């Protein structure tokens, strides 16, 4: 069987405010350190010339320009919080070269929320020229996009839910505060996980760093990469106190796997 290469780019590794945070003069926000410059959370999966985006973060335009993204084949959504969907109008630029509408995928609540909040995109009675051309799909089981087997993983996010996504030995689990027992079998035998680790202090809707590390250690994950980082985290200072096998994500970080 022919192996398949999966390349991953961390487009954004920051929490909902981004880092630096507006109006803040803390040491991290004014540091100027590249790894402390965090746009809102998003990820790109690349394989065989295909680009699959996870979330249209508020900073999508900036991220796509930085990484030279010229086209998108699909978008996966984790949930409908503003920092993960508000860049949706920037998808319009990827339609300008023609071609079919971009398929977007999410759970029932996410697709319904996107269609409600961004109703102008899906209104057939409006002129099409100024809005993205998208086709919504509810995830009802495993996906195969561009030949990639993608598994959606339900996660607890405070009182709500979000979706993580698994591709082979890799999983992306942003915006979560717990992993339901029913989702644990979907996360067995992983090598690398990028997971929500907002800060060291507790938070009621996000894993803090000790919680995220403990959850992944229980699953025997070899490489744990913490994302959705707040301005509490100084990349270089705090990396020194992380356990072995644990690291901070940063914007532009690249990973590769053979499937």
N, C-alpha and C positions, 0 to 999 in steps of 0.2 A: 504494500500500500504506500502511495506517495505521501510524504510528509508535507505539512503546510506550515508556513511561517506566519506568526502573529506578532506584529509590532504595535506598541502602545505608547502614546504620548500623553503625559499629564498636562492637559491644557491649563487647568487651574487647580490650586491646592488650598485656597483660602475659604474662610467662613463667609457668611452672608454679607458682611460689610466690606469684604476685601481687606487686604493689608498692604499699605498703610490704611488705617481707618480715618474717615473724614473727621476733622476737628481734634484728632488725637496727637499728642506730642510725647507719647511714651517712648522708651528707648528703642523698641522694635520698630515702631512706625517711622521714626526719624533716622534709623540706622543706615539706610541706603544700601544695605547688604542685598545682593541679588536674590538669595534664597528667602529673604523676608518680604519680597515683593510678590504678593499672592493675589491673583485674580480669583474670581468665584469658581467653585468646583465644576470641573468638566473633564472628560476623557475622550480620546480618539483611539479607535481600534482600526488597524490597517492590515490588510492581507490581500495579496494578489492584485494590487492596484485599486482595491476598494477602500473607502473611508466610511466608517460607522461611528457616529457621534453619540456620546452619552451625555444628554442634557444640553439645552441651549442656554448656557449661563449668561448672566447679565453682561459679561465681558466678551461674548462670543466674537464680535468683530475684531477686537484687539488680539484675541488668541489666534484666530484664523490667519490674520495678517502676519503675526509673529512666526507661525509655523508653516506658512506658505500653503495653506489648504486651498486647493483649487476646485474641488468638487466634493459632494457628499452623496452617498448611496442610501443612507438610512439614518434615522435618529431614534435612539432609545431614551425613554424618560423614566427617571427614578420616582418622581413625585412632582407636585405642582407648586412647591414653595417658590417665591419670586426669584430667588437667586439661581434657580435651576431651569426656569422657563422664560424669563423676561427677555432673553436674547432671540426669541423665536422669529421676530421680524427680520433679523439679519439673514435668515435662510433665503429670503427673497433674492439676494445677490447670487446664490447658487442656482437659481432658476433662470437667470438671465441668459445663459448660454443655450437655452432650450432643453430638450429632453423631457422625460416624464416627470410628473410630480414626485417629490421626495416622500417616501413612506415614513411615517412616525409610529412608534409603538409604545404602549404603556398599559397599565392595568385599567380596569373599567373606570375607576374614580379619576384617574389621571387623564385619560382621553376625554372623559366628559368635562372635567375641569378646564382643560385646554380649549375645548370647543366652546365653552361658555365664556371664559375670560377673553379669548381672542376670536370672538364670533365673526368679526369682519373677514377673517381668513377663510372661513368655511361657508360664507353666505353667497349662494349662487346668483343672487340678484344684484350683486355689486360688481363694478368693473374689476377685472382681474389684474390689471397692470401694476398696481401698487402694493400687492400683497403676495406673500409666499404661496406657492402651489404645493399643497401637502395632501397626502392621503392617510387618514388615521386608521390604525389597526389595534384592536384589543388583543393583548397577549393571552392566549388560552392554553399554552403549553410550550414545549421547546421550540426554538426558532432556528432556522438555517438561513443566514444572510451572507451572501457572497461566499458560500461554502463554509462559513464558520458556524459550528454548533453552539448556540447561545441559550443559556438556561437562566430564566428569571428566578430570583430568590426573594421571597417575601421577608421583610424586615420590620421590626417595631421602631417607630420614630416618635417618641413621646406617646401621646394618646392616639396618634395616627399610624399610618403604614407607609412604607416606601419599598422600592424594589432594588435589590442588588442584581448584578449580572455575572454569570460565570462562563468562561470560555476555556475549556481544557483545564490546565493546571493553575489558571489565574482567575481571581474574582475581584470585583469592584463593589465595595459595600459602603458607600457614602451615606450620610444622614441616617444613622440608626442609633438606638439606645439599648436595644436587646435583639437577640436572634431567637425567633420562635423555635420551639422544639421540633416542630414539623419541618423547619427549614434546615436543620442540622444535617440530615442525610444528603442534602444537595451540596454541602460544603466539605465533604470528605475528600481526602487525598489531594489537597491543594498544595502547591509549592509556594505561591506568592499571592498575597492579598493586600490590596489597597483599601484601608478601612478608616472610617470616621474616628478621629481622635482629637477632639476640639481643643482640649487643654488638660492640664494636670488636675485642676479642681473639678468637682462634680458639676453636672449640668442635667437638667431634667428631660431634655429631648435628644441629647447626643451622648455617645460614649465619651467618657474622659479617657486619658491615655492609659492608666492602669486597667480600666475595664476592657478597653479594646484589646490590649495585649493579653489579658487573661483569657478572653473569649477565643482568641486565635491560638493561644498555647494549648487550650483544651482540644482544639482541632488539629494540633501538631503541624501548624503552618510553619514552613521553614523561614520564609522572608515576610516580615510584616512592615508595611509602609503606611504611615499615618497621614491622613489628609483632612480637609475641612478645618485647617489650623487657624486659630485665632491669633490676635496680636499678643496674647500671653506667651506665645512660643517664640523664642529666639533660636533660629535654626542651628547655629553653630554652638552656642552656649548649652542648649538643652540636649543636643545630640549626644553630648558627653555622658549624660546620665541615663540614657536609654539602655535597656537590656540588650545582650547580644542577639542579633537577628532582627532588630527593630530599628527603623529609620524614619525620618521625616520625608514626605513627598515635597517636591518643589516644582514650580512652573517650568515646563519644558523638559522634565525628566522623561527618559526613554527606557523602555523595557522590551525584550524580545523573547519569544518562545517558539519552540517547534511543537506542532500539534500532531 
